[in-house]
Amino acid sequence: MAKICADTSVGLHMNFTELKLLRDRLGLSQGYVAEEIGVSQAYLSRLESGVRDNPRPVVAKAIQQFIRNHTKATDAAIGCGSK
């Protein structure tokens, strides 16, 4: 099976898609991730579905940090980013 490594260099709009893909890959619920980033599950659902696309800066930073933290760990586990 081919490796699917995360690209954390994408813009914030793409982070919503990447967040959902990462969440699905890790088997995490919207509720869990929402709690981790400090928003409601309903708000996270609106972000992931594109209904809401302009989060408060503190939420945007929390999403970016969540993606960075979790992609580093999962990419390292499957051998992405190693030379």
C-alpha positions as CSV (number, residue, x, y, z in Angstrom):
1,M,0.0,0.0,0.0
2,A,1.3,3.5,-0.9
3,K,2.1,5.9,1.9
4,I,-0.2,8.9,2.1
5,C,1.8,11.6,3.9
6,A,0.3,14.9,5.1
7,D,1.2,18.2,3.6
8,T,1.0,20.8,6.4
9,S,2.2,23.6,4.1
10,V,-1.3,24.2,2.7
11,G,-3.3,27.3,3.4
12,L,-5.9,27.5,6.1
13,H,-8.8,26.8,3.8
14,M,-7.2,23.5,2.9
15,N,-6.5,22.7,6.6
16,F,-10.2,22.0,7.0
17,T,-10.0,19.3,4.5
18,E,-6.7,18.1,5.9
19,L,-8.2,18.1,9.4
20,K,-11.0,15.9,8.3
21,L,-8.7,13.5,6.5
22,L,-6.4,13.3,9.5
23,R,-9.3,12.9,11.8
24,D,-10.6,10.0,9.7
25,R,-7.2,8.4,9.3
26,L,-6.7,8.4,13.1
27,G,-10.3,7.3,13.8
28,L,-11.1,10.4,15.9
29,S,-14.6,11.7,16.3
30,Q,-15.6,15.3,15.6
31,G,-16.5,15.6,19.2
32,Y,-13.0,14.6,20.4
33,V,-11.2,16.9,18.0
34,A,-13.6,19.8,18.7
35,E,-12.8,19.4,22.4
36,E,-9.1,19.3,21.7
37,I,-9.2,22.6,19.7
38,G,-11.7,24.3,21.9
39,V,-14.8,24.5,19.8
40,S,-18.2,22.7,19.7
41,Q,-18.7,19.6,17.6
42,A,-21.3,21.5,15.5
43,Y,-18.8,24.3,14.8
44,L,-16.2,21.9,13.7
45,S,-18.7,20.1,11.5
46,R,-19.5,23.5,9.8
47,L,-15.8,24.1,9.2
48,E,-15.2,20.7,7.8
49,S,-18.2,20.9,5.5
50,G,-17.4,24.4,4.2
51,V,-20.5,26.0,5.7
52,R,-18.2,28.1,7.9
53,D,-14.8,29.1,6.4
54,N,-13.5,31.9,8.5
55,P,-12.7,30.8,12.0
56,R,-11.5,33.2,14.7
57,P,-7.7,33.5,14.7
58,V,-7.4,31.5,18.0
59,V,-9.4,28.7,16.4
60,A,-7.4,28.7,13.2
61,K,-4.1,28.5,15.3
62,A,-5.5,25.6,17.3
63,I,-6.5,23.7,14.2
64,Q,-3.0,24.3,12.6
65,Q,-1.3,23.1,15.8
66,F,-3.6,20.1,16.1
67,I,-2.7,19.1,12.5
68,R,1.0,19.7,13.0
69,N,1.1,17.7,16.2
70,H,-0.8,14.7,14.9
71,T,0.7,14.6,11.4
72,K,4.2,14.5,12.7
73,A,3.4,11.5,14.9
74,T,1.5,9.6,12.2
75,D,3.9,10.4,9.4
76,A,6.8,9.2,11.5
77,A,4.9,6.0,12.3
78,I,4.5,5.2,8.6
79,G,7.9,6.4,7.6
80,C,7.0,9.7,5.9
81,G,9.6,12.5,5.9
82,S,12.5,10.2,6.6
83,K,15.5,10.3,4.2
